Amino acid sequence: MALDDPFARGAQAKAMLLSMAGGAWTADEVAAHLQISREAVDERREAGTLLAVEVAEGFVYPQCQFTPTGVLEHLPEVLQAMDTESHWMKLQLLFTHTLRTSPERANAPPETILEAVERGRIDDALHAARTWGR
């Protein structure tokens, strides 16, 4: 496929997003990591508290949402605040800048929604998640 082919560009963009996310795990790998059943993983995906994107083989879970011991704190509520049904769009939004700057961050470089969550700036992450596209 040539890169002027929209399907090729889409596949390339999805591969880049998964690379930015540190790769992806299968549902079985997530279940082992979280020490829960595969069914519980599916339930969290369906509830929108775990981010999974659809690929040819089924669903995969971007690794950026996991810590060494579980799921990144507050990420589920940020994911649920995003006004889109597209899981690929939610993944892309995690790498979108928050654009909100508090006085103490006036001279700091912009951070992504994911970075804001990782640094405990949940209000900034939620604001960005709720207002993207507006």
N, C-alpha and C positions, 0 to 999 in steps of 0.2 A: 504494500500500500504506500502510495506517495503521501508526503506530509501535507499536500494540499487537499487530501481526502479528509472530510470532517470526522469520519470514524477513526482514522489514524491519529488525528490531532486530539480527539477525545480520549483515546486509549493512552496516548502519551501524557496528557494532563493528569489522568487518573494515576498512572504509574508514578508521576512526579509527586503527587499529593501523598501517596502511600510511602514514598521514599522520605518525604519531609516528616511524616508521622513516625519514622523509625521502623517502618515495615508493618506487618499485620500478622495477627494470630488467627487460627481457626477457632471455632467455638469450643472444641475439645481442649485446646491449649489455654483458652480463657478460663474454662471450668477448672482445669488443673491449677492455674495460677491463683484463682480466687477461692479454691477449695469448695466449690459448689457443683451442683449437678449440671449437666448439659441443658436440661430443661429449664433450670434457673437462669442460665445464660440467655436462652431464647426469650424467657419472660422479661428479663431486663432490657433486651433489645427491643422487644415489642412495646414495652412501657416507655422507651426513649431514654432510659438511664444508662445504657451502654450504647456507644456508637458503633454501628456495623455498616459496612458498605457492600453492595452486591457486586460480585465478580462472576465470571463464568462458572466457577466451582461452587458458588453459593455465597454465603456471607463471610466476610473477614472483618476483624476488629483492629483498627489502627492502634499501634502500641503506645502512641503518645498519651493515651488516656489512662495508662496504668502506672502505678508506682511499684517499687519492689515488693510491697505487701498488699496491694489492692488497687482501687480505682482512685484517681486523682480527686482529692476532696473538693467538693462543690461543682465539679464538672457536670454531673448529671443535671443539676438545676440550670446550669448555663446552656446545656444542650436543649433542654426543654423550653428555654426562653427564646430559642431561635425560631422565627416565624417562617419555617419552611418544612415541607415533608421530605425534601430531598436529602438523603444522608450524605451524598457526595458534596452537596452545597454546605451542609453543616461541617464537614471535614475542612472544606476550603475556608469557611468562616473562622475556624480556629486559628488560621494563619493570617487573618486580616487584622490590621492595626486597630486598636481601641479608639484612637483619636481623642479620647478624653484625657485631659491632663489636670491633675490636682496641683496646687501651688508648689508642693514639695517635689514634684516631678517636672517642673517647668523647663529645666535644662536637660532632662534625661532623654535618651533616644526613645522613639515610639516603641510600644510593645504590642505584641499580638494578643488576641483574646486568650490563647493558650498560655502565653507567658504571664498574663495578668492573673490567671487562675493559679498557675504554679507559684507565683509570688504572693498569693493571698490577697490580691486586689479584686475581690469578688464583685464589689459594686461596679468597678470599671468594666469588668468582663460582662456582667449582666446588662449594663447599660448598652454596651456595644452589641451584644447578642439581640437585645430587644429592638434596637433602633437601626440595624443595618438596612441599607436600601432606602432609608428615608432622607 
